[in-house]
Amino acid sequence: MKRMFLYFALFNLLTASSIWAKTASKTIVYQEGETTLEGYIAYPDLDSKKKVPGILVVHDWMGLSENSKMRADKLAGLGYVALAVDIYGKGVRPKAMEEAAKLANSYKQDRKLMRARILAALETLKSQPEVDTNLIAAIGYCFGGTVALELARSGAPVQGTVSFHGGLATPNVEDAKNIKGKVLALHGADDPFVKKEEVETFQDEMRKAGVDWQFISYGGAVHSFTIKDAGNDNSKGAAYNAKADRRSWNELLSFFREVFPKSKE
C-alpha cells in the first residue's frame, strides 16, 4: 500500500512538472518608430482559450543572445509567454565588449529612447492573443536589468520587475513614484561595477517612493553571475556563479507566484 501511494505521488509530481513541457518559439519582428526590432518569443503548449501571464526578457549589453532565448524558453516551459526583446535593432549585435559598452552607454544616456524601445516590446507582448494583459512582468540581465527598472519607472502597467545583476542608477529618481508593481533586485555582493553608493541610492529611491521592493545580495558573486559565458574568474569583476544563478532563479519563481494569481481556467 505504501509503495502504491509513493508511486501515485511520484506520478502526480511528474505530471504536474510536465504540464508546460511542450513549448513553441519563433522570431518576432516589431517596430519602434522607424526602427525594426527582432526579438524571440516562446509560448507554452496552451489550450486555445487560456490566457497566461506575459514576461519581457531584456538582454545584457551584448544584445539579444542565446542566453536571453534560453531564459524565455525556460519561462515558456513554466507556463508563461516570454518575449526576449531587442533593444538595439535588427542585426545590431556587438561583437566585442568595447562595442557593447559604447552601445549600452548610449541608451543609458538617452533614457527616452531606452523607454521607447522597451515600451514597443511591451505593446508587442500585450498584442499576443495568449497573453493576459493584466498580468505582465519584466526581467533583465545586466544592461537589461537597468532597462527593466526604467520600464517600471516609466509608469508602465507591469505587475513585477526583476533585475539580475543590473545597473540600478537612473537620472529619473523622482520617477520611482510611478512604479505600479513589485520590484525585485538580485545583486552580486562583490559586484565592482555596481558600487555601494549606487545600491544605497536605489534603496533610498524605493523607500521614498513607497515601492513594494526586495533587494537580495549573493555573497561571493560578482557581476554577470547568471551568465555562463562570463567564465569563473571573480577577479575580472564579472563571472558566472552556479549557486547564485540557481538561487536567484528560485527567487524569481517565488516572486512570480506572489505577483501573479493562480491561472484561471
C-alpha positions as CSV (number, residue, x, y, z in Angstrom):
1,M,0.0,0.0,0.0
2,K,2.8,2.4,0.9
3,R,4.6,1.6,-2.3
4,M,1.5,2.3,-4.3
5,F,1.0,5.6,-2.6
6,L,4.6,6.6,-3.4
7,Y,4.0,5.6,-7.0
8,F,1.0,7.8,-7.4
9,A,2.7,10.7,-5.6
10,L,5.6,10.4,-8.0
11,F,3.3,10.2,-11.0
12,N,1.4,13.3,-9.9
13,L,4.6,15.2,-9.3
14,L,6.0,14.3,-12.8
15,T,2.7,15.1,-14.4
16,A,2.5,18.5,-12.7
17,S,6.0,19.4,-13.7
18,S,5.5,18.5,-17.3
19,I,2.2,20.3,-17.9
20,W,4.0,23.0,-19.8
21,A,6.8,20.8,-21.0
22,K,5.9,21.4,-24.7
23,T,6.8,24.9,-26.0
24,A,6.9,26.7,-29.3
25,S,9.1,29.6,-30.3
26,K,9.7,31.9,-33.2
27,T,11.5,35.1,-34.2
28,I,9.2,38.1,-34.0
29,V,9.7,41.4,-35.8
30,Y,8.2,44.6,-34.5
31,Q,8.7,48.4,-34.8
32,E,9.6,51.3,-32.7
33,G,9.1,54.4,-34.8
34,E,11.2,53.8,-38.0
35,T,13.4,51.2,-36.3
36,T,12.9,47.5,-37.0
37,L,13.4,45.3,-34.0
38,E,13.8,41.5,-34.0
39,G,13.0,39.6,-30.8
40,Y,12.3,36.0,-29.9
41,I,9.1,34.8,-28.4
42,A,8.4,31.5,-26.6
43,Y,4.9,30.0,-25.8
44,P,3.7,27.2,-23.6
45,D,1.6,24.5,-25.1
46,L,-1.8,26.2,-24.5
47,D,-5.5,25.5,-24.6
48,S,-6.7,28.0,-27.2
49,K,-9.0,29.7,-24.7
50,K,-6.4,30.0,-21.9
51,K,-4.6,33.3,-21.3
52,V,-1.4,33.4,-19.2
53,P,1.0,36.0,-17.9
54,G,3.5,37.6,-20.3
55,I,7.1,38.2,-19.4
56,L,9.6,40.5,-21.1
57,V,13.2,39.2,-21.0
58,V,15.7,42.0,-21.6
59,H,19.2,41.1,-22.8
60,D,22.6,42.2,-21.5
61,W,24.8,44.7,-23.3
62,M,25.8,42.2,-26.0
63,G,22.2,42.3,-27.4
64,L,19.7,39.6,-28.0
65,S,21.6,36.3,-27.4
66,E,21.2,32.6,-26.8
67,N,21.2,33.4,-23.1
68,S,18.0,35.5,-23.4
69,K,16.4,33.0,-25.6
70,M,17.2,30.2,-23.1
71,R,15.5,32.2,-20.3
72,A,12.5,32.8,-22.5
73,D,12.2,29.1,-23.3
74,K,12.5,28.2,-19.6
75,L,9.7,30.6,-18.7
76,A,7.5,29.2,-21.5
77,G,8.1,25.8,-20.0
78,L,6.7,27.1,-16.8
79,G,3.5,28.3,-18.5
80,Y,4.3,31.9,-19.4
81,V,4.5,33.7,-22.8
82,A,8.0,35.1,-22.8
83,L,9.4,37.7,-25.2
84,A,13.1,38.1,-25.4
85,V,13.3,41.7,-26.6
86,D,15.6,43.5,-28.9
87,I,16.6,47.0,-27.6
88,Y,19.3,47.7,-30.2
89,G,17.6,47.0,-33.5
90,K,17.5,44.2,-36.1
91,G,21.0,43.0,-36.9
92,V,22.7,45.2,-34.3
93,R,24.7,42.8,-32.2
94,P,28.0,43.9,-30.7
95,K,31.0,41.7,-31.5
96,A,33.3,42.9,-28.7
97,M,32.9,44.2,-25.2
98,E,34.2,47.7,-26.1
99,E,31.5,48.0,-28.8
100,A,28.8,46.7,-26.4
101,A,29.8,49.1,-23.7
102,K,29.6,52.1,-26.1
103,L,26.2,51.0,-27.4
104,A,24.7,50.3,-23.9
105,N,26.0,53.6,-22.6
106,S,24.3,55.5,-25.5
107,Y,21.0,54.1,-24.2
108,K,21.9,54.9,-20.6
109,Q,22.5,58.5,-21.7
110,D,19.2,58.6,-23.6
111,R,16.5,57.2,-21.3
112,K,13.8,58.5,-23.6
113,L,15.0,56.2,-26.3
114,M,15.5,53.3,-23.9
115,R,12.0,53.6,-22.7
116,A,10.6,53.9,-26.2
117,R,12.3,50.6,-27.2
118,I,11.1,48.6,-24.1
119,L,7.6,50.1,-24.4
120,A,7.5,48.9,-28.0
121,A,8.3,45.4,-26.8
122,L,5.7,45.7,-24.1
123,E,3.0,46.5,-26.7
124,T,4.1,43.6,-28.8
125,L,3.9,41.2,-25.9
126,K,0.4,42.5,-25.0
127,S,-0.8,42.0,-28.5
128,Q,-0.3,38.3,-28.3
129,P,-3.7,36.6,-28.0
130,E,-2.4,34.1,-25.5
131,V,-1.3,36.8,-23.0
132,D,-3.4,38.1,-20.1
133,T,-2.6,41.8,-20.5
134,N,-3.3,42.4,-16.8
135,L,-0.5,40.0,-15.8
136,I,2.8,41.3,-17.2
137,A,6.3,41.3,-15.7
138,A,9.7,42.3,-17.0
139,I,13.1,40.8,-16.1
140,G,16.5,41.8,-17.3
141,Y,20.2,40.9,-17.1
142,C,23.0,43.4,-16.6
143,F,22.1,46.2,-19.0
144,G,18.7,44.6,-19.3
145,G,18.2,45.0,-15.6
146,T,18.6,48.7,-16.0
147,V,16.1,48.7,-18.9
148,A,13.5,46.7,-16.9
149,L,13.8,49.1,-14.0
150,E,13.4,52.0,-16.3
151,L,10.3,50.5,-17.7
152,A,8.8,50.3,-14.2
153,R,9.8,53.9,-13.5
154,S,8.0,55.0,-16.7
155,G,4.7,54.0,-15.0
156,A,4.1,51.2,-17.4
157,P,1.4,48.7,-16.3
158,V,3.7,45.9,-15.2
159,Q,2.9,43.8,-12.1
160,G,6.5,42.8,-11.4
161,T,10.1,43.9,-12.3
162,V,13.2,41.8,-11.7
163,S,16.8,42.9,-12.2
164,F,19.6,40.3,-12.3
165,H,23.0,42.0,-11.6
166,G,21.7,45.1,-13.3
167,G,22.7,48.7,-13.0
168,L,20.4,50.4,-10.5
169,A,21.1,54.1,-11.2
170,T,18.8,56.4,-13.1
171,P,18.7,60.2,-13.8
172,N,15.0,60.0,-13.1
173,V,15.0,59.1,-9.4
174,E,11.7,61.1,-8.9
175,D,10.0,58.7,-11.4
176,A,10.1,55.9,-8.9
177,K,6.7,57.2,-7.7
178,N,5.3,56.0,-11.0
179,I,6.1,52.3,-10.3
180,K,2.9,50.3,-10.2
181,G,4.1,46.8,-9.4
182,K,6.6,45.0,-7.2
183,V,10.3,45.2,-7.7
184,L,13.0,42.5,-7.0
185,A,16.7,43.4,-7.4
186,L,19.1,40.4,-7.4
187,H,22.7,41.6,-6.8
188,G,26.2,40.2,-6.6
189,A,27.6,41.2,-3.2
190,D,31.1,41.6,-4.7
191,D,30.0,43.3,-7.9
192,P,32.6,46.0,-8.6
193,F,30.5,47.7,-11.3
194,V,27.5,48.5,-9.1
195,K,29.0,50.4,-6.2
196,K,27.8,50.5,-2.6
197,E,26.7,54.1,-3.2
198,E,24.6,53.1,-6.2
199,V,22.9,50.4,-4.1
200,E,22.2,52.7,-1.2
201,T,20.8,55.4,-3.6
202,F,18.5,52.8,-5.2
203,Q,17.2,51.5,-1.9
204,D,16.5,55.1,-0.7
205,E,14.7,55.8,-4.0
206,M,12.5,52.7,-3.5
207,R,11.7,53.7,0.2
208,K,10.9,57.3,-0.6
209,A,8.5,56.3,-3.4
210,G,6.8,53.7,-1.2
211,V,7.5,50.8,-3.7
212,D,7.0,47.2,-2.7
213,W,10.6,46.2,-3.2
214,Q,13.1,43.5,-2.3
215,F,16.9,43.5,-2.6
216,I,18.8,40.3,-2.4
217,S,22.6,40.2,-2.4
218,Y,24.6,37.0,-3.1
219,G,27.8,36.5,-1.2
220,G,30.8,35.5,-3.4
221,A,29.0,36.7,-6.5
222,V,30.3,39.4,-8.9
223,H,28.7,41.0,-12.0
224,S,27.1,38.7,-14.6
225,F,26.7,35.8,-12.1
226,T,23.9,34.2,-14.2
227,I,25.8,34.2,-17.5
228,K,27.9,31.1,-18.1
229,D,29.9,32.8,-20.9
230,A,31.3,35.2,-18.3
231,G,33.8,32.5,-17.1
232,N,34.6,31.8,-13.5
233,D,37.3,34.3,-12.5
234,N,35.9,36.7,-10.0
235,S,39.0,38.8,-10.2
236,K,37.8,40.1,-13.6
237,G,34.7,41.6,-11.9
238,A,32.3,39.5,-14.0
239,A,32.0,35.8,-13.6
240,Y,29.4,33.0,-13.6
241,N,28.4,31.7,-10.2
242,A,26.3,28.5,-10.4
243,K,25.0,28.8,-6.8
244,A,23.9,32.4,-7.2
245,D,22.4,31.6,-10.6
246,R,20.3,28.8,-9.1
247,R,19.3,30.8,-6.0
248,S,18.3,33.9,-8.0
249,W,16.2,31.9,-10.4
250,N,14.4,30.3,-7.5
251,E,13.8,33.8,-6.1
252,L,12.3,34.8,-9.5
253,L,9.9,31.9,-9.4
254,S,8.8,32.7,-5.9
255,F,8.3,36.3,-6.9
256,F,6.1,35.3,-9.8
257,R,4.0,33.1,-7.5
258,E,3.4,36.2,-5.4
259,V,2.9,38.7,-8.3
260,F,0.5,36.5,-10.4
261,P,-2.6,34.9,-9.1
262,K,-3.2,31.2,-9.9
263,S,-4.0,30.8,-13.6
264,K,-7.7,31.0,-14.4
265,E,-9.3,28.0,-16.1
